[in-house]
Amino acid sequence: MEHPNILNNTSKTLIETNLTNTMKTATPGGYARHRAFRPDGTPQHVILTTIPPLGLSTTDPRETLRTALDNDIRANYTQYGADEIVDLDTAIADTTNHNQINPTYLTGGQPDNTYYTQLAHTLADAVDTFPPTATL
């Protein structure tokens, strides 16, 4: 059986349910926003990211799914059980073709080191601006 994900065209509802089950306290094994603790007793914080462009056509149902899920994550990340959000989609997307990766981050049509560097910088910048309560 294939693992549910966007490229397998898993339904948005199932992906949302899986995300919520991973982060909510009511679910066995959930990371429990503000209720799971590190060995030193400090609370664990859950950070959810959007999904970067996959290079699919705007008419591909998987791209429609990715866009819908990203928009929902931006608007409702706390409903999934996350403390913070990092928008990797916006950081990597081509500004004129949002479903595509910015060509600056590609070599021969494939993500290159600048792609991964941009993702890392985006995450690092976000961590620097999180509220002090979201200490990593």
Secondary structure, DSSP 8 states (H G I E B T S, - for coil): -----GGGT--HHHHHHHHHHHH-TTSTT---TTT-B-TTS-B---EEE--------TTSHHHHHHHHHHHHHHHHHHHHT-SEEE-HHHHHB-SSSTTSB-GGGEETTEE-HHHHHHHHHHHHHHHHHS-GGG--
